[in-house]
């Protein structure tokens, strides 16, 4: 395969990656706390040794999948009336939760009580307090109130304060599923003193379905165009080989 074929192949790989990211965004349009992802592509230039670029031409450029960045714009907050549905007023904050893999972070504030009275996420992970212990509500406590600073209390008094943290560079967080993030060991979170917790509300996904569907349509058209180009390139190479063999 010559250089045009490799260039087309690199573009096909890039378009496949872009379509997969967009499809995942669309699939999570209704996932609480989900934040859309965006692929970032670059170009790799190849300079031929002892060859001059013809007039009006340019160096060979290959598509390169550089990274995937996360859209940190907060999602819309909807009122639910559930006392354990919590939304964060600060766009950079995350709830801290305990998982079998260690401490993790989420924006999805759809919480509930398990059989032991612990406040847990939809996945069953315990929500942590500022002292990094699971928050537990005593049996029989029926009225749960959450203050703006994250303090959770019942009719019998305070039971803990939510551990809400932020990161200097949230783009370095690694997604584990659709709403749980892990921080690299070198990153130390900072506790948010005034997280602006809103009780009885939940932050939704920041995906805008109409825009994502439009983007998916554009990406599919690009993929079809590049696939046609790859097909034409294959026909060109085949024709060239046939001519060479005929002459011989």
N, C-alpha and C positions, 0 to 999 in steps of 0.2 A: 504494500500500500504506500502511495506517495504522499507528499505533504497535504494536498487538498483533501485526501481521504481522511487523514488524521484530524485536520481542522473540522471537517464535518462531524466526525465521530465525537470530538470534544464538545461540539455544540449540542449534539443529541443527548449526551450525558448531562450537560448543564440544563437543558430543557426538561429532561426527565426529573431531575432534582427539583427544579422550580415547580413543576406540576405536583410533585409529591408534597411539598411544603404547603402549597395553596390548598390542596385537597384536605390536608390535616387541619388547616385553619377552618375550612368550611365544616368539617365534621365536628369541630368543637365550638361552633357558633353559639351553642346553648350551655356550654360547660362553665359553671361558676368560677370566676377568678382566672380564666384562661386568657393568655396574652398571645397575640398573633406573632408568628415567626416570619422572617423575610430572608431569603437567600441572598448572599453577596457574591457576585462573580467578578473576576478580573480577567486580564488578558496576559498571555505569555508570548513575548516576541521572540522570533527565531531569526537570527541574522546568518546568512550564508557566507561562508568564508570565500574571500576573493571574488565576490559577486557584487555587482552594482545594481541597485534598485532602478528599474526602468523609469523613464519619465512618466509621471502620472501614477506610478505604482506605489506600493508600500510594503513594509516588512510583513512576514507571515505572523498572524496573531491567532493563538489557540485560546479557547475559553477555559477558565480555571475556576473551580468551586472553591472560593476562599473561606467562607464562613457562613453562619446563619445567625442573624441578630434578632433580638426580641423587641417588639413594639411595647414600650413601657407605658403607653397611654392607658389610664384606668378605664375600666368598663363602666357601663351604666349601673347605677344603684337602684334596686327595686325594693319597695316595702313589702315584707312578707307577713309581719305580725308574729312570727315565731320568735320567742325570747332568746333562742340560741342561734339564730341567724345573725351574724355580725359582719359589718362592713367597715373597712378602714378609711378614715378621712384623709390620711396621708398617702399620696400615690406611690411613694417609694417603700412603704412598710410591708412587712410580712409577718404572719403568725408563725410562731415556732411550734413544731410538733415533734413527738417522739416516735420513731419508727424502729423496726428491727435493725436497720442499717445505721442508726444514729439520729442526731438531730437534723430535721429537714424543715423546709419553709414553704408557706402557701399563702395565696391571697383568697382562696376559697373559704369563706366563713360560714359554710353550712354545717353547723355542729349539732350534736345531740348528746344524750346521756346513755352510757352503756349500762350493763347489769350491775356493775360495781359503783355506779354513780359518777364515773369519770366523764369529763367533757371530751368528746372524741370527734374526729373528722368523719366524712362519709366513708373513708377507707378503714375506719376503726383505729386510727392513730390518736394517741392521747395528746391533748392540747396542753402546752407547758405554761407554767407561771414564771414570773421573773426570777424565782430561785431554781428554775429548770426542773420542777417537779410537776407531775400531772395534777390538774385541777380536779378536785373531787367535791361533789355536792352530797351532803348527808342525806340519808334516807329519811323521807318525810318532809323535807324542805320542798315547798311547792311554788314559792314566788322567787323567781330569779331576775335579778336586775344587774345590768352591766353599765358602768359609768363610762364617760368619755375617755378617761385615762386608762381604761382596760380593767378596772377593779370589778370583780364579780362578787356579788353578795346575795344573800337570801334573807328571809325574814328573821333568821337567827344570827345575822352578822356577816362580815366579809369572809370569803372562802379562798381568795387568791386574786392575783392581778396578772392579766395576760402578758406573756412575753412577746412584745412586738419589736422587731428589729429592722434595720436597713443596712444596705451595703454601699460602699463607695463606688463600686462598679457592678451593678446588677447584671450586666451583660455576661459576666463570668460565671454566673450561676448555671448549673447543669440541670436540665429538665429530667425528671424521673416520672414519666407518665405525662398527663395533661395538666396537672395542677400542683405538683410537688417538685420542689427544687432543692438541690444539694449545693453547698458552698465548698469551694476548694479549701484544703486545710490551711493555706496561707491567708485566707480571707477571714478577718475577725469582724463579726457583725457589731453594729452599734445599737444599743437599746434606744427606742423612741420613747421619750418621756411623755409626749402628748400625741398619741396616735389618732385621736379623734374617732374612737370606736362608736359606731352607730348600731344600736340594738334593734332587732326586728327588721333588719334590712340585709340585702345580700348584693355583692358586686357580681355582675354578670361578665360574660366574655367581652373583650374589646374588639372582636371580629365584626366587621360590617359585611354582612352576607352579599349584598348587591355588588359591592366593590370587589369582593373575592371572586364572585361568579364571573364578573367582567374580566378580571385578571386571568382566571382559568381559561376562558374562551380565547383570550389573546395568546396564552401560552400554548394551547392546543393548536392554534393556527401556525404559530412559529414552529412547533414540532413537525407538523405536516409539511411545511415548506422545507425544513432542513432534511426531512426524510426523502422528499422528492429530489432534493439536490444530491443526496447520497445515492439514490437510485440512478440518476443521470451520470454521476461520476463513475459508478460501476459499469454502466453501459459504455462510457467513453474508454475506460481501461480495457474492457473486453474487446471493443472495436480495434483499439490500438494493437492488442496482442494478435488478433486475427490477421491484421495487415502485415505484421512482422513475419508471422508464420507463412503467409502466402508468398511473400517475397523470397523466403528461404526455400 
